Amino acid sequence: MKKKAKERMISVISVLIIITVWFLATNLNWVSSVFVPSPQRVINVFIVILTDGYQGVSFFTHLFSSLRRLFIAFIIASVVGVPLGLLSGYNGKVRAFVEPIIGFCRPLPPLAYYTLLILWIGIGDTSKITLLFIAAFAPMYLACVSAVLSVKKSYIDSALMLGASKWQVLIKVLFPACLPGILTGIRTGVGAAYTTLVAAEMVAAISGIGWMTIDASRFLRNEIVFLGIIVMGITGILIDGLLKLIEHMLIPWQGKD
């Protein structure tokens, strides 16, 4: 506990140092306010947006819109990516069929195919959620495949010798053994989807933190851009913290001797 408390203290000190340097750099004119707004300006614009909204839409509506798109994409990616990853890790033929597709799509930047998604699906939320789904799917799938391949073969052989079917092995042996890898893949997938949020909301959106940030940049409202970045960063930390808590509840033995 003392070690964790010290680590938290170091994290707090790190954040305070960054804020202090930011405050001094902007208030002592080390950098131009055109490029870096002061913390006071960011706080003031946050109060204004919190009270009056941005472009006629309240701050919490922007935040909810982004989180709703992210949550839907996350659920779909989990439902598809985790079972398919487990099956691919267990069955080489399935893995051989799926991996070329994953290998082709995974390195592509989101904007490379977002235009195609808009042409095929439309400019509504469906194309945005699909883009986030694609970003989250590959990390989840690959983490599950890796988790299955890392399971000791003796576990599987022992279950088969005791009369377990292949499906029972998959559900009762592989899944519990792969749970740490699955949860790591889910965290990675959510992070990948969240980094794609701005790209997903930059076309034909009227709400969302990513859209607010992009729209403000068009008018050189750098204090709003900084606010959007800070909100997305803090929200990302909270989401990852929630996933860590769930991971600790499901696999409390992880990381312990």
Backbone as JSON, one array per atom type, in Angstrom:
{
  "sequence": "MKKKAKERMISVISVLIIITVWFLATNLNWVSSVFVPSPQRVINVFIVILTDGYQGVSFFTHLFSSLRRLFIAFIIASVVGVPLGLLSGYNGKVRAFVEPIIGFCRPLPPLAYYTLLILWIGIGDTSKITLLFIAAFAPMYLACVSAVLSVKKSYIDSALMLGASKWQVLIKVLFPACLPGILTGIRTGVGAAYTTLVAAEMVAAISGIGWMTIDASRFLRNEIVFLGIIVMGITGILIDGLLKLIEHMLIPWQGKD",
  "N": [[0.83, -1.21, 0.0], [1.97, 1.23, 0.79], [3.83, 1.57, -1.24], [2.15, 1.91, -3.48], [0.87, 4.27, -2.72], [3.02, 6.05, -2.78], [3.59, 5.97, -5.49], [1.25, 7.07, -6.55], [1.49, 9.64, -5.49], [3.77, 10.52, -6.86], [2.71, 10.6, -9.42], [0.8, 12.64, -9.11], [2.51, 14.79, -8.54], [3.87, 14.92, -10.97], [1.81, 15.77, -12.72], [1.24, 18.28, -11.58], [3.65, 19.6, -12.04], [3.62, 19.82, -14.83], [1.36, 21.48, -15.2], [2.24, 23.74, -13.83], [4.5, 24.53, -15.36], [3.18, 25.07, -17.76], [1.53, 27.21, -16.92], [3.48, 29.15, -16.19], [4.87, 29.46, -18.61], [2.98, 30.59, -20.31], [2.07, 32.86, -18.96], [4.34, 34.33, -18.5], [5.05, 34.98, -20.97], [6.69, 33.25, -22.46], [5.93, 31.71, -24.54], [3.89, 32.36, -27.39], [0.52, 33.47, -27.0], [-1.08, 32.95, -29.12], [-0.46, 30.46, -30.0], [-0.35, 28.8, -27.73], [-2.73, 28.75, -25.33], [-3.37, 30.33, -22.15], [-3.74, 28.69, -18.91], [-5.79, 29.98, -17.52], [-7.41, 31.07, -19.54], [-8.36, 28.75, -20.74], [-9.81, 27.62, -18.63], [-11.74, 29.62, -18.26], [-13.11, 29.55, -20.75], [-14.11, 27.01, -20.56], [-15.96, 27.28, -18.48], [-17.76, 28.99, -19.72], [-18.66, 27.39, -21.9], [-19.7, 25.29, -20.44], [-21.84, 26.56, -19.3], [-23.27, 27.86, -21.41], [-23.02, 26.2, -23.59], [-21.75, 24.89, -26.76], [-21.87, 26.1, -29.99], [-24.66, 26.06, -29.89], [-25.21, 23.66, -28.66], [-25.24, 21.78, -25.7], [-22.54, 21.26, -23.34], [-22.5, 18.73, -22.06], [-24.09, 17.27, -23.77], [-22.44, 17.15, -26.01], [-20.37, 15.61, -24.89], [-21.75, 13.26, -24.16], [-22.61, 12.38, -26.68], [-20.22, 11.65, -27.94], [-19.3, 9.62, -26.19], [-21.39, 7.81, -26.39], [-21.22, 6.92, -29.07], [-18.7, 5.74, -28.91], [-19.17, 3.75, -26.97], [-21.11, 2.07, -28.18], [-19.66, 1.15, -30.41], [-17.62, -0.17, -29.04], [-19.01, -2.25, -27.71], [-19.98, -3.75, -29.91], [-17.54, -4.45, -31.13], [-16.42, -5.99, -29.09], [-18.25, -8.12, -28.88], [-17.95, -9.29, -31.37], [-15.13, -9.43, -31.88], [-13.83, -10.72, -29.66], [-14.94, -13.46, -29.36], [-14.31, -14.36, -31.98], [-11.55, -14.05, -32.02], [-10.77, -15.88, -30.01], [-11.68, -18.25, -31.17], [-10.13, -18.28, -33.49], [-7.58, -18.48, -32.43], [-7.74, -21.01, -31.41], [-8.38, -22.61, -33.55], [-6.58, -23.3, -36.33], [-7.29, -23.1, -39.04], [-9.4, -21.29, -39.17], [-8.02, -19.05, -38.24], [-6.13, -18.74, -40.3], [-7.83, -17.93, -42.32], [-8.9, -15.5, -41.42], [-6.8, -13.77, -40.61], [-5.3, -12.57, -42.83], [-7.08, -10.58, -43.65], [-7.3, -8.98, -41.35], [-4.61, -8.26, -41.14], [-4.35, -6.67, -43.4], [-6.16, -4.53, -42.99], [-5.51, -3.42, -40.48], [-3.1, -1.72, -40.45], [-3.96, 0.5, -41.87], [-4.6, 3.97, -41.96], [-7.29, 5.68, -40.28], [-8.6, 7.79, -41.75], [-8.11, 7.02, -44.33], [-9.98, 5.18, -45.2], [-12.35, 6.22, -44.35], [-13.83, 7.92, -45.99], [-14.83, 6.12, -47.87], [-16.51, 4.63, -46.21], [-18.44, 6.55, -45.63], [-19.53, 6.93, -48.18], [-20.62, 4.39, -48.62], [-22.24, 3.83, -46.36], [-23.33, 6.19, -45.42], [-23.66, 9.55, -43.98], [-24.33, 9.62, -41.38], [-24.52, 8.57, -37.89], [-23.93, 5.88, -38.12], [-21.76, 5.37, -39.88], [-19.72, 6.57, -38.42], [-19.67, 5.07, -36.05], [-19.01, 2.63, -37.16], [-16.42, 3.16, -38.05], [-15.09, 3.52, -35.59], [-15.51, 0.99, -34.56], [-13.96, -0.62, -36.31], [-11.44, 0.32, -35.62], [-11.24, -0.57, -32.97], [-11.61, -3.29, -33.16], [-9.44, -4.87, -34.3], [-7.18, -4.78, -32.37], [-8.44, -6.09, -30.18], [-9.08, -8.61, -31.28], [-6.5, -9.62, -32.01], [-5.23, -9.7, -29.51], [-6.74, -11.65, -28.22], [-6.24, -13.9, -29.82], [-3.48, -14.18, -29.38], [-3.56, -14.67, -26.64], [-4.82, -17.18, -26.51], [-2.97, -18.79, -27.88], [-0.92, -18.73, -26.1], [-1.65, -20.33, -24.02], [-0.97, -23.2, -22.07], [-0.38, -26.29, -23.66], [-0.79, -28.59, -22.29], [-2.96, -28.15, -20.62], [-5.14, -28.22, -22.34], [-4.89, -30.79, -23.44], [-5.26, -32.36, -21.15], [-7.93, -31.79, -20.5], [-9.21, -32.85, -22.77], [-8.55, -35.52, -22.53], [-10.04, -36.18, -20.32], [-12.51, -36.32, -21.35], [-13.77, -34.04, -22.33], [-15.5, -32.05, -24.74], [-14.6, -30.29, -27.81], [-15.82, -27.78, -27.8], [-16.4, -27.49, -25.1], [-13.81, -27.4, -24.1], [-13.01, -25.0, -25.23], [-14.74, -23.17, -23.97], [-14.63, -23.71, -21.17], [-11.98, -24.12, -20.48], [-10.07, -22.72, -22.15], [-11.17, -20.09, -22.25], [-11.29, -19.08, -19.46], [-8.51, -19.21, -18.93], [-7.54, -17.42, -20.75], [-8.56, -15.01, -19.99], [-7.12, -12.78, -18.71], [-5.58, -11.86, -20.94], [-7.65, -11.26, -22.7], [-8.98, -9.11, -21.44], [-6.93, -7.24, -21.42], [-6.7, -6.86, -24.17], [-9.21, -5.7, -24.65], [-8.98, -3.27, -23.28], [-6.91, -2.13, -24.78], [-8.17, -2.01, -27.27], [-10.31, -0.24, -26.78], [-8.84, 2.07, -26.25], [-7.62, 2.44, -28.77], [-9.88, 2.92, -30.34], [-10.78, 5.26, -29.14], [-8.78, 7.08, -29.79], [-9.4, 7.46, -32.39], [-11.6, 8.96, -32.42], [-11.79, 11.73, -33.0], [-11.32, 11.77, -35.76], [-13.55, 10.31, -36.55], [-15.61, 12.07, -35.98], [-15.25, 14.29, -37.51], [-16.51, 14.7, -39.91], [-19.55, 15.76, -41.1], [-20.83, 15.98, -38.57], [-22.63, 17.22, -35.74], [-22.33, 17.34, -33.13], [-20.4, 16.29, -30.28], [-17.29, 15.74, -28.6], [-14.95, 15.47, -30.1], [-15.79, 16.6, -32.54], [-16.33, 19.22, -31.67], [-13.75, 20.07, -31.03], [-12.44, 19.96, -33.54], [-14.06, 21.76, -34.98], [-13.63, 24.15, -33.58], [-10.95, 24.55, -34.15], [-11.02, 25.39, -36.77], [-11.75, 28.02, -36.57], [-9.65, 29.08, -35.27], [-9.78, 28.97, -32.49], [-8.01, 28.38, -30.15], [-8.07, 27.95, -27.4], [-10.39, 26.5, -26.99], [-9.77, 24.25, -28.44], [-7.66, 23.26, -26.88], [-9.14, 22.75, -24.57], [-10.89, 20.74, -25.5], [-9.02, 18.71, -26.03], [-8.01, 18.26, -23.46], [-10.33, 17.42, -22.11], [-10.91, 15.07, -23.53], [-8.61, 13.61, -22.91], [-8.78, 13.36, -20.07], [-11.23, 12.01, -19.87], [-10.54, 9.67, -21.22], [-8.64, 8.63, -19.43], [-10.31, 8.11, -17.22], [-12.05, 6.18, -18.31], [-10.23, 4.12, -18.85], [-9.39, 3.65, -16.25], [-11.74, 2.65, -15.15], [-11.97, 0.26, -16.6], [-9.67, -1.0, -15.68], [-10.41, -1.39, -13.02], [-12.55, -3.19, -13.35], [-11.1, -5.28, -14.46], [-9.48, -5.94, -12.27], [-11.44, -6.88, -10.52], [-12.41, -9.13, -11.85], [-10.16, -10.72, -12.32], [-8.48, -11.01, -9.81], [-6.08, -12.15, -9.09], [-4.2, -11.42, -10.91], [-0.97, -10.24, -11.64], [0.08, -10.82, -9.2], [2.17, -12.77, -7.06]],
  "CA": [[0.0, 0.0, 0.0], [2.85, 2.39, 0.83], [4.41, 1.71, -2.57], [1.12, 2.47, -4.36], [0.66, 5.66, -2.31], [4.15, 6.81, -3.3], [3.44, 6.07, -6.95], [0.2, 8.06, -6.8], [2.06, 10.95, -5.18], [4.64, 10.87, -7.98], [1.83, 10.96, -10.54], [0.24, 13.96, -8.81], [3.6, 15.76, -8.71], [4.12, 15.04, -12.41], [0.75, 16.61, -13.3], [1.43, 19.64, -11.06], [4.8, 20.19, -12.74], [3.17, 20.18, -16.19], [0.47, 22.64, -15.09], [3.06, 24.89, -13.43], [5.27, 24.96, -16.53], [2.2, 25.67, -18.67], [1.14, 28.51, -16.37], [4.61, 30.08, -16.27], [5.21, 29.7, -20.02], [1.98, 31.46, -20.95], [1.93, 34.13, -18.24], [5.59, 35.08, -18.61], [5.25, 35.21, -22.42], [7.72, 32.41, -23.06], [5.34, 31.3, -25.81], [2.8, 33.26, -27.8], [-0.84, 33.0, -26.69], [-1.7, 32.5, -30.36], [-0.19, 29.03, -30.14], [-0.66, 28.11, -26.48], [-3.53, 29.6, -24.44], [-3.06, 30.18, -20.73], [-4.72, 27.88, -18.18], [-6.93, 30.81, -17.16], [-8.3, 31.17, -20.7], [-9.01, 27.45, -20.92], [-10.81, 27.49, -17.55], [-12.83, 30.57, -18.55], [-13.92, 29.07, -21.86], [-14.82, 25.83, -20.07], [-17.12, 27.78, -17.72], [-18.71, 29.52, -20.71], [-19.26, 26.26, -22.62], [-20.49, 24.54, -19.47], [-23.06, 27.33, -19.05], [-24.01, 28.2, -22.63], [-22.83, 25.21, -24.64], [-20.93, 25.28, -27.92], [-22.65, 26.07, -31.23], [-26.05, 25.74, -29.6], [-25.33, 22.33, -28.06], [-24.65, 21.81, -24.36], [-21.28, 20.52, -23.18], [-22.76, 17.34, -21.71], [-24.59, 16.61, -24.98], [-21.24, 16.82, -26.79], [-19.66, 14.5, -24.23], [-22.59, 12.06, -24.26], [-22.62, 11.92, -28.07], [-18.95, 10.95, -28.19], [-19.25, 8.39, -25.39], [-22.4, 6.87, -26.93], [-20.62, 6.3, -30.27], [-17.61, 4.88, -28.46], [-19.72, 2.61, -26.25], [-21.74, 1.16, -29.14], [-18.59, 0.51, -31.16], [-16.93, -1.07, -28.11], [-19.85, -3.44, -27.49], [-19.98, -4.56, -31.13], [-16.19, -5.0, -31.31], [-16.22, -7.05, -28.08], [-19.1, -9.26, -29.22], [-17.41, -9.93, -32.58], [-13.69, -9.64, -31.84], [-13.38, -11.66, -28.63], [-15.19, -14.86, -29.75], [-13.59, -14.7, -33.2], [-10.14, -14.19, -31.65], [-10.62, -17.14, -29.29], [-11.85, -19.33, -32.13], [-8.98, -18.27, -34.4], [-6.44, -19.0, -31.7], [-7.96, -22.43, -31.16], [-8.5, -23.3, -34.83], [-5.64, -22.71, -37.28], [-7.93, -22.82, -40.32], [-10.11, -20.01, -39.02], [-6.99, -18.02, -38.14], [-5.56, -18.53, -41.63], [-8.81, -17.23, -43.14], [-9.19, -14.15, -40.92], [-5.63, -12.92, -40.38], [-4.94, -11.69, -43.95], [-7.98, -9.42, -43.64], [-6.86, -8.14, -40.24], [-3.3, -7.72, -41.47], [-4.5, -5.61, -44.4], [-6.92, -3.38, -42.48], [-4.97, -2.85, -39.25], [-2.17, -0.59, -40.6], [-4.54, 1.61, -42.61], [-5.08, 5.09, -41.13], [-8.76, 5.79, -40.35], [-9.07, 8.69, -42.8], [-7.91, 6.41, -45.63], [-11.19, 4.48, -45.63], [-13.56, 6.86, -43.82], [-14.61, 8.42, -47.12], [-15.56, 4.99, -48.42], [-17.6, 4.31, -45.28], [-19.49, 7.55, -45.81], [-20.19, 6.64, -49.45], [-21.35, 3.14, -48.52], [-23.19, 3.76, -45.24], [-23.97, 7.49, -45.19], [-22.91, 10.48, -43.14], [-24.87, 9.59, -40.02], [-23.73, 7.95, -36.82], [-23.54, 4.52, -38.46], [-20.4, 5.36, -40.43], [-18.81, 6.94, -37.33], [-19.57, 3.91, -35.17], [-18.28, 1.61, -37.91], [-15.0, 3.53, -38.02], [-14.61, 3.21, -34.24], [-15.52, -0.48, -34.45], [-12.79, -1.14, -37.02], [-10.25, 0.67, -34.83], [-11.21, -1.37, -31.74], [-11.72, -4.74, -33.43], [-8.15, -5.54, -34.54], [-6.45, -5.06, -31.12], [-9.14, -7.11, -29.39], [-8.92, -9.89, -31.95], [-5.11, -10.08, -31.93], [-4.93, -10.02, -28.12], [-7.39, -12.93, -27.9], [-5.48, -14.95, -30.5], [-2.22, -14.34, -28.64], [-3.85, -15.28, -25.34], [-5.09, -18.61, -26.71], [-1.73, -19.46, -28.27], [0.0, -18.78, -24.95], [-2.14, -21.31, -23.04], [-0.2, -24.44, -22.11], [-1.05, -27.38, -24.36], [-1.14, -29.65, -21.32], [-4.31, -27.88, -20.11], [-6.09, -28.69, -23.35], [-4.79, -32.25, -23.54], [-5.86, -32.94, -19.95], [-9.39, -31.68, -20.62], [-9.66, -33.8, -23.79], [-8.41, -36.88, -21.97], [-11.12, -36.39, -19.36], [-13.77, -36.45, -22.08], [-14.37, -32.76, -22.72], [-15.6, -31.79, -26.18], [-13.82, -29.12, -28.22], [-16.51, -26.57, -27.35], [-16.19, -27.41, -23.65], [-12.43, -26.94, -23.92], [-12.97, -23.58, -25.58], [-15.5, -22.35, -23.02], [-14.31, -23.96, -19.77], [-10.54, -24.15, -20.26], [-9.37, -21.63, -22.82], [-11.69, -18.76, -21.9], [-10.76, -18.61, -18.17], [-7.06, -19.02, -19.0], [-7.26, -16.28, -21.62], [-9.25, -13.82, -19.51], [-6.23, -11.62, -18.59], [-5.27, -11.36, -22.27], [-8.87, -10.68, -23.28], [-9.22, -7.8, -20.83], [-5.88, -6.35, -21.94], [-7.1, -6.53, -25.54], [-10.34, -4.79, -24.6], [-8.43, -1.95, -22.92], [-6.17, -1.62, -25.95], [-9.14, -1.7, -28.31], [-11.02, 1.0, -26.42], [-7.89, 3.15, -26.46], [-7.47, 2.66, -30.21], [-11.11, 3.55, -30.83], [-10.88, 6.63, -28.61], [-7.87, 7.94, -30.55], [-10.01, 7.66, -33.71], [-12.84, 9.68, -32.2], [-11.77, 13.02, -33.72], [-11.5, 11.47, -37.18], [-14.93, 9.86, -36.76], [-16.57, 13.16, -35.82], [-14.85, 15.47, -38.27], [-17.33, 14.82, -41.11], [-21.02, 15.77, -40.98], [-21.29, 15.84, -37.19], [-23.06, 18.48, -35.13], [-22.1, 17.21, -31.69], [-19.29, 15.41, -29.93], [-16.08, 16.44, -28.18], [-14.05, 15.51, -31.25], [-16.29, 17.6, -33.5], [-16.14, 20.53, -31.07], [-12.33, 20.4, -31.16], [-12.16, 20.23, -34.95], [-14.77, 22.98, -35.38], [-12.95, 25.3, -32.97], [-9.67, 24.77, -34.84], [-11.28, 26.12, -38.01], [-11.87, 29.44, -36.23], [-8.45, 29.4, -34.5], [-10.14, 29.08, -31.08], [-7.11, 27.38, -29.58], [-8.43, 27.62, -26.02], [-11.4, 25.44, -27.06], [-9.04, 23.07, -28.88], [-6.98, 22.74, -25.69], [-10.18, 22.22, -23.69], [-11.32, 19.46, -26.05], [-7.94, 17.73, -25.82], [-7.95, 17.95, -22.02], [-11.52, 16.63, -21.77], [-10.74, 13.72, -24.09], [-7.58, 12.94, -22.14], [-9.31, 12.99, -18.75], [-12.24, 10.98, -20.08], [-9.83, 8.43, -21.54], [-8.06, 8.11, -18.18], [-11.41, 7.57, -16.41], [-12.52, 4.94, -18.93], [-9.21, 3.1, -18.63], [-9.44, 3.33, -14.83], [-12.9, 1.78, -14.94], [-11.63, -1.05, -17.15], [-8.71, -1.6, -14.75], [-11.18, -1.84, -11.86], [-13.26, -4.41, -13.76], [-10.07, -6.31, -14.59], [-9.08, -6.37, -10.91], [-12.55, -7.63, -9.93], [-12.57, -10.42, -12.53], [-8.93, -11.52, -12.17], [-7.73, -10.38, -8.72], [-4.76, -12.75, -8.93], [-3.27, -10.92, -11.92], [0.12, -9.39, -11.17], [0.51, -11.25, -7.86], [2.94, -14.02, -7.05]],
  "C": [[0.86, 1.26, 0.0], [3.47, 2.66, -0.54], [3.42, 2.35, -3.53], [0.87, 3.94, -4.01], [1.79, 6.55, -2.83], [4.03, 7.01, -4.8], [2.35, 7.08, -7.31], [0.71, 9.47, -6.54], [2.97, 11.43, -6.3], [3.81, 11.29, -9.19], [1.24, 12.35, -10.35], [1.3, 15.05, -9.01], [3.89, 15.99, -10.19], [3.1, 15.96, -13.07], [0.92, 18.06, -12.85], [2.6, 20.34, -11.75], [4.38, 20.65, -14.14], [2.3, 21.42, -16.15], [1.26, 23.89, -14.73], [3.87, 25.43, -14.6], [4.36, 25.63, -17.55], [1.81, 27.07, -18.21], [2.27, 29.54, -16.54], [4.92, 30.44, -17.72], [4.25, 30.66, -20.68], [1.87, 32.82, -20.27], [3.2, 34.97, -18.26], [6.0, 35.29, -20.07], [6.45, 34.45, -22.98], [7.25, 31.88, -24.41], [4.18, 32.24, -26.12], [1.45, 32.64, -27.46], [-1.59, 32.56, -27.94], [-1.57, 30.99, -30.51], [-0.59, 28.24, -28.89], [-1.45, 29.05, -25.57], [-3.14, 29.36, -22.99], [-4.09, 29.28, -20.06], [-5.97, 28.68, -17.81], [-7.93, 30.9, -18.31], [-9.04, 29.86, -20.92], [-10.1, 27.25, -19.87], [-12.01, 28.39, -17.83], [-13.73, 30.07, -19.68], [-14.68, 27.81, -21.46], [-16.07, 26.24, -19.3], [-18.19, 28.29, -18.67], [-19.43, 28.37, -21.43], [-20.13, 25.42, -21.69], [-21.83, 25.23, -19.22], [-23.91, 27.48, -20.3], [-23.91, 27.16, -23.74], [-21.91, 25.73, -25.73], [-21.74, 25.06, -29.19], [-24.07, 25.57, -31.0], [-26.28, 24.38, -28.97], [-24.61, 22.34, -26.72], [-23.39, 20.94, -24.3], [-21.54, 19.04, -22.92], [-23.38, 16.57, -22.88], [-23.42, 16.24, -25.89], [-20.53, 15.6, -26.2], [-20.44, 13.2, -24.37], [-22.58, 11.5, -25.68], [-21.36, 11.13, -28.39], [-18.91, 9.62, -27.46], [-20.25, 7.36, -25.89], [-21.84, 6.17, -28.16], [-19.53, 5.32, -29.87], [-18.14, 3.62, -27.8], [-20.35, 1.59, -27.2], [-20.68, 0.41, -29.94], [-17.84, -0.5, -30.3], [-17.72, -2.36, -27.9], [-19.81, -4.34, -28.72], [-18.62, -5.22, -31.34], [-15.93, -6.12, -30.32], [-17.0, -8.31, -28.44], [-18.54, -10.02, -30.42], [-15.95, -10.34, -32.39], [-13.24, -10.7, -30.85], [-13.69, -13.11, -29.01], [-14.41, -15.27, -31.0], [-12.09, -14.88, -32.91], [-9.88, -15.5, -30.92], [-10.71, -18.32, -30.25], [-10.65, -19.42, -33.08], [-7.73, -18.81, -33.71], [-6.52, -20.51, -31.51], [-7.94, -23.25, -32.45], [-7.62, -22.61, -35.87], [-6.27, -22.35, -38.61], [-8.69, -21.5, -40.28], [-9.12, -18.86, -38.97], [-6.38, -17.71, -39.5], [-6.51, -17.77, -42.53], [-8.95, -15.76, -42.73], [-7.96, -13.24, -40.92], [-5.18, -12.09, -41.59], [-5.81, -10.43, -44.01], [-7.58, -8.46, -42.55], [-5.53, -7.48, -40.57], [-3.36, -6.62, -42.49], [-5.13, -4.36, -43.81], [-6.22, -2.67, -41.32], [-4.02, -1.68, -39.47], [-2.77, 0.64, -41.28], [-4.96, 2.73, -41.66], [-6.58, 5.28, -41.33], [-9.26, 6.66, -41.5], [-8.94, 8.08, -44.19], [-9.18, 5.73, -46.13], [-12.48, 5.13, -45.1], [-14.45, 7.39, -44.94], [-15.43, 7.31, -47.75], [-16.74, 4.6, -47.52], [-18.76, 5.28, -45.44], [-20.26, 7.29, -47.1], [-21.07, 5.41, -49.35], [-22.49, 3.19, -47.51], [-23.97, 5.06, -45.06], [-23.18, 8.32, -44.21], [-23.4, 10.49, -41.7], [-23.95, 8.9, -39.04], [-23.24, 6.55, -37.19], [-22.12, 4.45, -38.99], [-19.38, 5.69, -39.34], [-18.59, 5.75, -36.39], [-18.8, 2.79, -35.86], [-16.79, 1.89, -37.9], [-14.39, 3.2, -36.66], [-14.55, 1.7, -34.01], [-14.29, -1.09, -35.11], [-11.51, -0.87, -36.22], [-10.12, -0.22, -33.6], [-11.1, -2.86, -32.02], [-10.36, -5.43, -33.51], [-7.36, -5.78, -33.25], [-7.11, -6.12, -30.25], [-8.92, -8.5, -29.97], [-7.5, -10.45, -31.76], [-4.73, -10.46, -30.5], [-5.54, -11.37, -27.73], [-6.65, -14.09, -28.57], [-4.18, -15.23, -29.75], [-2.44, -15.02, -27.3], [-4.09, -16.78, -25.47], [-3.8, -19.36, -27.02], [-0.74, -19.58, -27.12], [-0.45, -19.77, -23.87], [-1.36, -22.62, -23.19], [-1.01, -25.56, -22.74], [-1.49, -28.48, -23.4], [-2.53, -29.44, -20.74], [-5.35, -28.46, -21.06], [-6.09, -30.21, -23.43], [-5.44, -32.93, -22.33], [-7.37, -32.91, -20.02], [-9.93, -32.68, -21.65], [-9.58, -35.23, -23.29], [-9.53, -37.2, -20.98], [-12.5, -36.41, -20.03], [-14.44, -35.16, -22.49], [-14.41, -32.63, -24.24], [-14.77, -30.55, -26.52], [-14.47, -27.82, -27.76], [-16.36, -26.39, -25.85], [-14.78, -26.94, -23.32], [-12.34, -25.45, -24.16], [-13.59, -22.72, -24.49], [-14.98, -22.48, -21.58], [-12.81, -23.98, -19.46], [-9.86, -22.93, -20.85], [-9.85, -20.25, -22.36], [-11.19, -18.28, -20.54], [-9.25, -18.35, -18.22], [-6.69, -17.78, -19.8], [-7.83, -14.97, -21.1], [-8.32, -12.62, -19.3], [-5.89, -11.0, -19.94], [-6.46, -10.7, -22.94], [-9.11, -9.28, -22.75], [-8.16, -6.79, -21.26], [-6.22, -5.92, -23.36], [-8.26, -5.56, -25.58], [-9.87, -3.39, -24.25], [-7.7, -1.32, -24.1], [-7.13, -1.2, -27.06], [-9.9, -0.43, -28.04], [-10.11, 2.2, -26.62], [-7.71, 3.48, -27.93], [-8.7, 3.34, -30.79], [-11.2, 5.0, -30.38], [-9.95, 7.57, -29.36], [-8.41, 8.24, -31.94], [-11.24, 8.55, -33.63], [-12.89, 10.99, -32.99], [-11.99, 12.79, -35.2], [-12.94, 11.07, -37.47], [-15.92, 11.01, -36.74], [-16.25, 14.39, -36.67], [-15.71, 15.7, -39.51], [-18.81, 14.74, -40.73], [-21.52, 15.48, -39.58], [-21.73, 17.21, -36.68], [-22.91, 18.42, -33.61], [-20.97, 16.23, -31.47], [-18.07, 16.24, -29.56], [-15.08, 16.55, -29.32], [-14.48, 16.55, -32.26], [-16.08, 19.01, -32.95], [-14.69, 20.99, -31.23], [-11.97, 20.76, -32.59], [-12.8, 21.54, -35.39], [-14.08, 24.22, -34.82], [-11.63, 25.59, -33.67], [-9.86, 25.53, -36.14], [-11.36, 27.63, -37.77], [-10.7, 29.91, -35.36], [-8.78, 29.67, -33.03], [-9.3, 28.06, -30.31], [-7.41, 27.04, -28.13], [-9.48, 26.52, -25.97], [-10.75, 24.14, -27.53], [-8.32, 22.42, -27.7], [-7.99, 22.11, -24.73], [-10.65, 20.86, -24.18], [-10.29, 18.37, -25.83], [-7.88, 17.29, -24.35], [-9.14, 17.07, -21.61], [-11.39, 15.21, -22.29], [-9.69, 12.94, -23.31], [-8.08, 12.47, -20.79], [-10.35, 11.89, -18.87], [-11.59, 9.64, -20.39], [-9.21, 7.8, -20.31], [-9.15, 7.46, -17.31], [-11.93, 6.26, -16.97], [-11.52, 3.81, -18.68], [-9.17, 2.69, -17.16], [-10.6, 2.41, -14.5], [-12.62, 0.36, -15.44], [-10.61, -1.77, -16.26], [-9.42, -2.14, -13.51], [-11.93, -3.14, -12.16], [-12.28, -5.57, -13.88], [-9.64, -6.84, -13.23], [-10.17, -7.2, -10.25], [-12.65, -9.02, -10.54], [-11.36, -11.32, -12.35], [-8.06, -10.89, -11.08], [-6.33, -10.95, -8.53], [-3.72, -12.17, -9.9], [-2.23, -9.97, -11.31], [0.61, -9.74, -9.79], [1.27, -12.56, -7.96], [2.06, -15.18, -6.66]]
}
